[in-house]
Amino acid sequence: MEKPLSRDDLIRFIRSIISNEQVEQTDSFYVLDFGAIRSLVDTWFHHLPTVQPFYAVKCNPNPAFLGQMAALGTGFDCASLAEIETVLCLGVSPDRIIFANTCKPESHIKYAAKVGVNLTTFDSICELEKIRKWHPKCALLIRIKVPETSSTATFKFGSKFGALPEEIVPLLKAAQEAKLRVVGVSFLIGRRALNFQAIQDAIETAKATFETAAQLGLPKFHILDIGGGFSSGPKFTEAASAVKVALEKHFRNELADDGLRIMAEPGRFFAKSPFILATSVTGKRVRGEVREYWINDGISGSFNILLRKNHDEIPCTPLTVENPICLEMKTWSSTVFGPTCDPADTVFKDFELPELNVNDWLVFHDMGAYTSSRGNDFNGFKTSAIPTYIADKN
Ligand SMILES: *Cc1c(COP(=O)(O)O)cnc(C)c1O
């Protein structure tokens, strides 16, 4: 199996960009490790060979990343016209796209009909009416809300998405009357996918929905979409085996007679670890024993999801111009600010860092999930347009 680049190789690659005088890279940039993407796709299919991943584009729509995913044969979960357009432009055929947004503007539904994206989700009567009007041939998955049991309550997901248990029968009947084709069930347990009981509850609830549909006389369901929320760390093996155990328990017959297509919509699983962010130090203030630094990316950019304060681990690797082996130097309690005039634009506080100066660099690992995709240009800092360099040993 292919491996991601080692930290040393990555740092060497980043140094080669920083010190390249022709490039003159002084603003933040990303490094995208293609080997890491291939390794994650291998890992997914190794552990979940029967589950087709439809990568959730919103997590990181970087074109090079999407292109690599397309080349590796994954599908795509798109939530809007623009995301569908982006994926189709890569040459991906429309049957590799699920329009996984339960409430779509009519213009987006018309577009999906025009380009042949024929699979979407719903959880309301209103959505069925729009689909009947603009895209009646579309195959539908009923998105269900998985009840949050006491064992899973730590990962509350809110009420925005998913049909409640008592809404399922009326929704399926309405689809039947409108002669729409409901072909299966989707759910998204989100971060609760870290909780194996939640995965199993969700698959059990999905199975009950398959049975409800059969009792109402709908054609047999044949798609189960287990959503996203998977992380790529060591916990993935356990999450995958929780999925397999639950599928074996609740869908054994369907799997045995080849009557079930299983899909998933992982975002962070694929996008998080292949992206590394390098930011340069643009300012410094010394207050007694405390060092304060400004970098050129912050909460309006890649750090909209703030780093957790965890004193066991430095969140970033410092790269100094003067002293390449700065990890062995004396450290200071340090604060790092983002570039904007928003006082909340603070990336982290109270971390130990060696003494840095303007034009030194901080490198942040695992920065691909919900980072650049949520950046904006607040205060004129173009954190939505950070360049990406590809690292590929092949
Ligand atoms: C955001 C989203 C995902 C991806 O979630 P991750 O936690 O990144 O895996 C999948 N499906 C839908 C419908 C989503 O909205």
PDBQT file of the ligand as one rigid body, heavy atoms in Angstrom, charges set to zero:
ROOT
HETATM    1  C1  LIG A 401     -21.004  17.575   5.096  1.00  0.00    +0.000 C 
HETATM    2  C2  LIG A 401     -21.698  16.367   4.601  1.00  0.00    +0.000 A 
HETATM    3  C3  LIG A 401     -20.984  15.166   4.446  1.00  0.00    +0.000 A 
HETATM    4  C4  LIG A 401     -19.519  14.998   4.831  1.00  0.00    +0.000 C 
HETATM    5  O1  LIG A 401     -19.307  14.945   6.199  1.00  0.00    +0.000 OA
HETATM    6  P1  LIG A 401     -17.822  14.602   6.774  1.00  0.00    +0.000 P 
HETATM    7  O2  LIG A 401     -17.981  14.771   8.238  1.00  0.00    +0.000 OA
HETATM    8  O3  LIG A 401     -16.885  15.592   6.168  1.00  0.00    +0.000 OA
HETATM    9  O4  LIG A 401     -17.507  13.214   6.357  1.00  0.00    +0.000 OA
HETATM   10  C5  LIG A 401     -21.648  14.089   3.903  1.00  0.00    +0.000 A 
HETATM   11  N1  LIG A 401     -22.949  14.170   3.546  1.00  0.00    +0.000 NA
HETATM   12  C6  LIG A 401     -23.669  15.315   3.671  1.00  0.00    +0.000 A 
HETATM   13  C7  LIG A 401     -25.092  15.337   3.246  1.00  0.00    +0.000 C 
HETATM   14  C8  LIG A 401     -23.063  16.432   4.221  1.00  0.00    +0.000 A 
HETATM   15  O5  LIG A 401     -23.780  17.551   4.378  1.00  0.00    +0.000 OA
ENDROOT
TORSDOF 0
